[in-house]
Amino acid sequence: MADLKSLKARKFFPMLSDRNKRFEAAEAKFPTFSDNATVLAKALHPKRQYLKVADVKVRAKDCKSYTLVPDEERGTTQLAYFGAGKYLTVFETIEGMPVTRAYSISSSPKDSLEGKYVLTIKLVGGGLMSKYIFDNWKVGTEVEVSAPSGNFEYQPIRDAKKVICIAGGSGITPFISMANAIADGDEDFEMTLLYGSRNIDNILFKDELKELEEKCDKIKVVHFLSDKYAKIPRGCRKGFIDAKRIKELAPKDEPYSIFICGPQQMYEFVDKEIEKLKLERKYIRHEMFGEFHNPGTQEDYPAGIPEEVTIKVTIQDKEWTVKANTADSVMQTLEKNGISVPSRCRSGECGFCHSHLLSGKVYVPKHLEYRRLADYKFGCIHPCCSFPLTDLVIDVPVAK
């Protein structure tokens, strides 16, 4: 039997391409019996959903909610259902460059059955996609997204019945979806939401959270305001969400899970605080909230790395050689050079961009290391969270 390392993945690409064409050409007929798996799979996991913007709501000067509905003229007649906490990957082409970003769905799962998703997007300083969306998405704008994806959802077999949810800034979006699902009876757990904002004016969904708390006794919301000059209204607390405050609000004599979603700086602080609580690892859940930047700030980042390296990339029978800044992920570099890369979460978790590293070395931040043991053995990486340390040669799958 041939050594697996001796097999070249690119030799199989023509076979894969032909197979995919035949799959796409096959007609998905409605079933004559109720358990047709193919039709159900296409309804729940479409490769693309073609939508249009039906409404835009300004939540803050740097945050908007976009209501998306099916665009029947382009072939989408109904939306894929989802579990609260999942995200959509948005596909755009900006100045000729293919770009993807994942955004948590902030609407209730029930809303998808009524034909709408809501994405709540915060304008990021220097952010490419968020600025594009703010400047271009208006009522009637055509939008292309993935099926709902992600693992940041309540799982009764794994998670405790009581959950401490910790949100920072626009990290509130998956929790709004979860809270609505609890109120609608689609999820069955008790949520205590600790929501960190700079000041009272920066709290997103403030009125909605209050209504949900009043509507459902399984939901409790505690606001934390970090601005030392901020006025602290009744019911809010000043400062950061630390171990002492989590313990104070958590159940005393029964297990509880912790779900966290927020900016990179919040994770760095809160993760250290949670270590003090000595919880079982299964009870700590993270949402991978966006791309990682500035790898040189990490304690384990190696010294003496050049500022620029070369990446040689092969996708099926095409090859490119591009210059790369070592502060950019492999995926960012390829996209900046107009090379389309398969992606969904952009945080190392989903494995959609799984690629073969033929030569060279990369750095992967510890908290984004989701590769399997087989990936290490056979030299595979996730370009979205891999930062080049040397010149690289990689094989990348075709973007779909």
C-alpha positions as CSV (number, residue, x, y, z in Angstrom):
1,M,0.0,0.0,0.0
2,A,1.4,3.4,-0.9
3,D,2.6,5.7,1.8
4,L,-0.1,8.4,2.3
5,K,2.6,11.1,2.4
6,S,3.6,10.1,-1.2
7,L,0.1,10.8,-2.6
8,K,-0.4,14.2,-4.1
9,A,-3.8,15.8,-3.5
10,R,-3.7,17.7,-6.7
11,K,-3.9,14.5,-8.7
12,F,-7.4,13.9,-7.4
13,F,-8.7,17.4,-8.1
14,P,-9.9,16.7,-11.6
15,M,-11.9,13.7,-10.3
16,L,-13.4,15.9,-7.6
17,S,-14.3,18.6,-10.0
18,D,-16.1,16.1,-12.3
19,R,-18.0,14.6,-9.4
20,N,-19.1,18.0,-8.1
21,K,-20.4,18.9,-11.6
22,R,-22.5,15.8,-11.7
23,F,-23.9,16.5,-8.2
24,E,-24.8,20.0,-9.1
25,A,-26.5,18.9,-12.4
26,A,-28.7,16.3,-10.6
27,E,-32.2,17.4,-9.9
28,A,-33.4,17.6,-6.3
29,K,-37.0,16.2,-6.6
30,F,-39.5,16.6,-3.9
31,P,-39.9,13.2,-2.1
32,T,-42.7,10.8,-2.5
33,F,-42.0,9.7,1.0
34,S,-41.4,11.8,4.1
35,D,-37.8,10.9,5.0
36,N,-35.9,11.9,1.8
37,A,-32.5,12.8,3.2
38,T,-31.3,14.6,0.1
39,V,-34.1,17.1,0.0
40,L,-33.9,17.7,3.8
41,A,-30.1,18.2,3.6
42,K,-30.4,20.8,0.8
43,A,-33.1,22.6,2.8
44,L,-31.1,22.7,6.0
45,H,-27.6,23.0,4.5
46,P,-27.7,25.0,1.2
47,K,-24.3,25.9,-0.2
48,R,-25.5,29.4,-0.8
49,Q,-28.5,31.5,0.2
50,Y,-29.4,34.4,-2.1
51,L,-31.1,37.1,0.0
52,K,-31.9,40.8,-0.1
53,V,-31.9,43.5,2.6
54,A,-35.5,44.2,3.7
55,D,-34.8,46.6,6.6
56,V,-31.9,48.5,8.2
57,K,-32.1,49.6,11.9
58,V,-29.5,51.9,13.4
59,R,-28.7,50.7,16.9
60,A,-25.7,53.0,17.5
61,K,-23.6,55.3,15.4
62,D,-21.3,52.3,14.7
63,C,-23.8,49.5,14.8
64,K,-26.7,48.5,12.5
65,S,-29.1,45.5,12.3
66,Y,-29.9,44.2,8.8
67,T,-33.0,42.2,8.1
68,L,-32.4,39.7,5.3
69,V,-35.2,37.9,3.4
70,P,-35.2,35.4,0.5
71,D,-34.5,36.7,-3.0
72,E,-36.9,34.5,-5.0
73,E,-35.7,35.9,-8.3
74,R,-32.2,34.5,-7.7
75,G,-33.5,31.1,-6.6
76,T,-33.9,31.2,-2.8
77,T,-37.5,30.7,-1.7
78,Q,-37.1,29.8,1.9
79,L,-34.4,30.2,4.6
80,A,-32.5,27.4,6.2
81,Y,-33.5,26.8,9.9
82,F,-30.8,27.2,12.6
83,G,-30.0,26.7,16.2
84,A,-29.6,29.8,18.3
85,G,-26.0,30.8,18.4
86,K,-25.1,30.0,14.8
87,Y,-23.6,32.4,12.3
88,L,-23.9,33.2,8.6
89,T,-20.8,33.7,6.4
90,V,-21.3,36.7,4.1
91,F,-19.7,36.6,0.6
92,E,-18.7,39.9,-1.1
93,T,-16.2,41.0,-3.8
94,I,-14.6,44.3,-2.8
95,E,-12.5,46.0,-5.5
96,G,-12.0,42.7,-7.2
97,M,-11.0,40.9,-4.0
98,P,-13.2,38.0,-2.8
99,V,-13.9,38.6,0.9
100,T,-15.8,36.5,3.5
101,R,-16.8,37.3,7.1
102,A,-18.9,35.4,9.6
103,Y,-21.6,37.2,11.6
104,S,-23.7,35.7,14.3
105,I,-27.5,35.7,13.7
106,S,-29.2,38.0,16.2
107,S,-32.7,37.0,15.4
108,S,-34.7,34.1,16.8
109,P,-34.6,30.7,15.1
110,K,-38.4,31.0,14.8
111,D,-37.9,34.1,12.6
112,S,-36.2,32.0,9.9
113,L,-39.4,29.9,9.5
114,E,-41.2,33.2,8.9
115,G,-38.6,34.2,6.2
116,K,-36.1,36.4,7.8
117,Y,-32.6,36.5,9.4
118,V,-31.2,39.5,11.3
119,L,-27.4,40.3,11.3
120,T,-26.3,43.0,13.7
121,I,-23.0,44.3,12.5
122,K,-20.6,46.7,14.3
123,L,-18.3,49.0,12.3
124,V,-14.7,47.9,13.1
125,G,-11.9,50.5,12.8
126,G,-9.9,49.5,9.8
127,G,-12.4,46.7,9.1
128,L,-12.8,45.9,5.4
129,M,-16.1,44.1,5.3
130,S,-17.9,46.0,8.0
131,K,-17.1,49.3,6.3
132,Y,-18.2,48.0,3.0
133,I,-21.5,46.8,4.5
134,F,-22.1,50.1,6.2
135,D,-21.5,52.0,3.0
136,N,-23.3,49.7,0.6
137,W,-26.1,47.7,2.2
138,K,-29.4,49.4,1.8
139,V,-33.0,48.2,1.4
140,G,-33.1,46.1,-1.7
141,T,-29.3,45.3,-1.8
142,E,-28.6,41.7,-2.9
143,V,-26.7,39.6,-0.4
144,E,-25.1,36.1,-0.7
145,V,-24.6,34.0,2.5
146,S,-23.8,30.5,3.6
147,A,-26.1,28.1,5.4
148,P,-26.1,28.7,9.2
149,S,-22.9,27.3,10.7
150,G,-21.0,27.0,14.0
151,N,-21.0,25.1,17.3
152,F,-21.8,27.9,19.7
153,E,-25.2,26.6,20.7
154,Y,-26.7,25.0,23.8
155,Q,-26.3,21.3,23.8
156,P,-28.3,19.6,26.7
157,I,-26.1,16.5,26.7
158,R,-22.9,18.5,27.2
159,D,-24.0,21.8,28.9
160,A,-25.4,22.4,32.3
161,K,-29.1,23.4,32.8
162,K,-28.0,26.9,34.1
163,V,-25.7,29.0,31.9
164,I,-23.7,32.1,32.7
165,C,-23.4,34.0,29.4
166,I,-20.7,36.6,29.2
167,A,-20.9,39.2,26.4
168,G,-18.8,42.2,25.4
169,G,-19.9,44.8,22.9
170,S,-21.4,43.4,19.7
171,G,-20.7,39.9,21.2
172,I,-24.2,40.2,22.5
173,T,-25.6,39.0,19.1
174,P,-25.7,35.2,19.6
175,F,-27.1,35.7,23.1
176,I,-30.0,37.8,21.9
177,S,-30.9,34.9,19.6
178,M,-30.6,32.4,22.5
179,A,-32.7,34.6,24.8
180,N,-35.4,34.9,22.2
181,A,-35.3,31.1,21.6
182,I,-35.7,30.6,25.4
183,A,-38.7,33.0,25.5
184,D,-40.2,31.2,22.4
185,G,-39.8,27.8,24.1
186,D,-37.3,26.6,21.5
187,E,-34.5,26.3,24.0
188,D,-34.7,25.0,27.6
189,F,-32.1,26.4,29.9
190,E,-31.7,29.2,32.4
191,M,-29.6,32.2,31.2
192,T,-27.9,34.7,33.4
193,L,-26.4,37.2,31.0
194,L,-23.4,39.3,32.1
195,Y,-23.1,42.1,29.5
196,G,-20.1,44.4,29.5
197,S,-20.3,47.8,27.8
198,R,-18.3,51.0,28.0
199,N,-21.3,53.1,29.2
200,I,-25.1,53.1,29.2
201,D,-25.2,54.6,25.7
202,N,-23.1,51.7,24.3
203,I,-25.5,49.0,25.4
204,L,-26.9,47.2,22.3
205,F,-30.4,45.8,22.5
206,K,-31.0,47.5,25.9
207,D,-34.8,47.7,25.5
208,E,-35.1,44.2,24.0
209,L,-33.1,42.7,26.8
210,K,-35.3,44.4,29.4
211,E,-38.4,43.1,27.6
212,L,-37.1,39.6,27.4
213,E,-36.1,39.6,31.1
214,E,-39.7,40.7,32.1
215,K,-41.3,38.3,29.7
216,C,-39.4,35.1,30.7
217,D,-38.3,34.1,34.3
218,K,-35.5,31.9,32.8
219,I,-33.6,35.1,31.7
220,K,-31.7,37.4,34.0
221,V,-29.5,40.3,32.7
222,V,-26.8,42.1,34.6
223,H,-25.0,45.1,32.9
224,F,-21.3,45.9,33.6
225,L,-20.0,49.4,32.6
226,S,-16.3,49.7,32.2
227,D,-15.9,53.5,31.8
228,K,-14.6,54.8,35.1
229,Y,-16.4,58.1,34.5
230,A,-19.7,56.5,33.5
231,K,-22.8,57.1,35.5
232,I,-24.0,53.8,36.9
233,P,-27.8,53.5,36.7
234,R,-29.7,51.3,39.1
235,G,-29.4,47.6,38.2
236,C,-25.9,48.1,36.6
237,R,-22.5,47.4,38.0
238,K,-19.2,49.2,37.5
239,G,-16.0,47.6,36.2
240,F,-15.2,44.3,34.5
241,I,-16.6,40.8,34.6
242,D,-14.1,39.0,36.8
243,A,-14.0,35.7,38.7
244,K,-15.4,37.1,41.9
245,R,-18.5,38.6,40.1
246,I,-19.1,35.4,38.1
247,K,-19.0,33.3,41.2
248,E,-21.3,35.8,43.0
249,L,-24.0,35.4,40.2
250,A,-23.5,31.7,39.4
251,P,-25.5,28.8,41.1
252,K,-24.0,27.9,44.4
253,D,-24.6,24.1,44.7
254,E,-25.1,22.9,41.2
255,P,-23.1,22.7,37.9
256,Y,-23.2,25.7,35.5
257,S,-21.8,26.3,32.0
258,I,-20.1,29.5,30.8
259,F,-20.7,30.8,27.3
260,I,-18.4,33.7,26.2
261,C,-18.6,36.0,23.1
262,G,-16.8,39.3,22.6
263,P,-13.7,41.0,21.4
264,Q,-10.2,39.6,21.5
265,Q,-9.2,41.8,24.5
266,M,-12.2,40.5,26.5
267,Y,-11.3,36.9,25.9
268,E,-7.7,37.5,27.1
269,F,-9.0,39.0,30.4
270,V,-12.0,36.7,31.1
271,D,-10.3,33.5,30.3
272,K,-7.7,34.1,33.0
273,E,-10.5,34.9,35.4
274,I,-12.4,31.8,34.6
275,E,-9.3,29.6,35.3
276,K,-9.8,30.7,39.0
277,L,-13.2,29.1,39.1
278,K,-11.7,25.6,38.3
279,L,-14.7,24.4,36.2
280,E,-14.6,21.3,34.1
281,R,-13.4,22.1,30.6
282,K,-16.7,20.9,29.0
283,Y,-18.6,23.7,30.8
284,I,-16.6,26.5,29.2
285,R,-17.8,27.5,25.7
286,H,-16.2,30.1,23.4
287,E,-17.6,31.7,20.3
288,M,-14.8,32.5,17.8
289,F,-15.7,36.1,17.3
290,G,-13.9,37.2,14.1
291,E,-10.4,37.2,12.8
292,F,-7.3,37.2,14.9
293,H,-4.8,40.1,14.4
294,N,-1.3,41.0,15.6
295,P,0.2,37.6,16.3
296,G,3.4,39.3,17.5
297,T,1.6,40.3,20.7
298,Q,1.4,36.7,21.8
299,E,3.8,35.5,24.5
300,D,4.8,32.4,22.5
301,Y,5.3,34.1,19.2
302,P,8.9,33.4,18.1
303,A,11.6,36.1,17.9
304,G,13.5,37.1,14.8
305,I,10.7,36.5,12.2
306,P,11.2,38.5,8.9
307,E,8.6,41.1,8.1
308,E,8.0,39.7,4.6
309,V,8.1,36.1,3.2
310,T,6.9,34.4,0.0
311,I,3.9,32.1,-0.4
312,K,3.6,29.7,-3.3
313,V,0.0,28.4,-3.5
314,T,-1.6,25.8,-5.8
315,I,-5.3,25.5,-6.3
316,Q,-6.1,22.5,-8.6
317,D,-4.0,23.2,-11.7
318,K,-3.3,26.9,-11.0
319,E,-0.3,28.3,-9.2
320,W,0.6,31.7,-7.7
321,T,3.6,33.1,-5.9
322,V,2.9,36.1,-3.7
323,K,4.6,38.3,-1.1
324,A,3.2,38.1,2.4
325,N,3.5,40.3,5.5
326,T,4.0,38.0,8.4
327,A,1.5,40.0,10.5
328,D,-1.2,38.8,8.1
329,S,-2.7,35.3,8.2
330,V,-2.2,33.1,5.1
331,M,-5.8,33.6,4.2
332,Q,-5.6,37.4,4.4
333,T,-2.5,37.4,2.2
334,L,-4.2,35.3,-0.5
335,E,-7.4,37.3,-0.5
336,K,-5.4,40.6,-0.8
337,N,-3.9,39.1,-4.0
338,G,-7.3,38.2,-5.4
339,I,-7.0,34.5,-4.7
340,S,-10.3,33.0,-3.6
341,V,-10.0,30.7,-0.6
342,P,-12.7,28.5,0.9
343,S,-13.7,30.0,4.3
344,R,-16.5,30.2,6.8
345,C,-15.7,31.0,10.5
346,R,-12.2,32.6,9.9
347,S,-11.3,31.5,13.4
348,G,-9.8,28.1,12.9
349,E,-12.8,26.2,14.2
350,C,-14.9,25.0,11.2
351,G,-12.0,23.6,9.2
352,F,-13.6,24.7,5.9
353,C,-10.2,26.2,4.7
354,H,-8.3,23.0,5.6
355,S,-5.1,23.1,3.4
356,H,-1.9,21.1,2.9
357,L,1.3,22.7,4.0
358,L,4.0,21.3,1.7
359,S,6.9,23.2,3.1
360,G,7.6,26.0,5.5
361,K,6.5,26.9,9.1
362,V,3.5,28.8,10.4
363,Y,2.5,30.2,13.8
364,V,-1.0,29.4,15.2
365,P,-2.2,31.1,18.4
366,K,-2.9,28.5,21.1
367,H,-6.6,29.5,21.5
368,L,-7.2,29.0,17.8
369,E,-5.6,25.6,17.5
370,Y,-8.4,23.3,16.4
371,R,-6.4,20.9,14.2
372,R,-6.7,17.2,14.7
373,L,-3.7,14.9,15.4
374,A,-3.9,13.7,11.8
375,D,-3.5,17.3,10.6
376,Y,-0.1,17.5,12.4
377,K,1.0,14.2,11.1
378,F,0.2,14.9,7.4
379,G,1.1,18.7,7.4
380,C,-2.3,20.4,7.2
381,I,-3.2,23.9,8.4
382,H,-6.1,26.3,8.6
383,P,-5.0,29.3,6.6
384,C,-7.4,31.7,8.4
385,C,-5.5,31.5,11.7
386,S,-2.0,30.4,10.4
387,F,0.7,33.1,10.2
388,P,3.7,32.5,8.0
389,L,7.1,32.4,9.8
390,T,9.1,31.4,6.7
391,D,8.5,31.0,2.9
392,L,5.6,28.6,2.4
393,V,4.4,26.2,-0.3
394,I,0.7,25.2,0.2
395,D,-2.1,23.3,-1.6
396,V,-5.5,24.9,-1.1
397,P,-8.9,23.4,-2.0
398,V,-11.2,25.1,-4.4
399,A,-13.6,27.7,-3.0
400,K,-17.2,26.8,-3.2
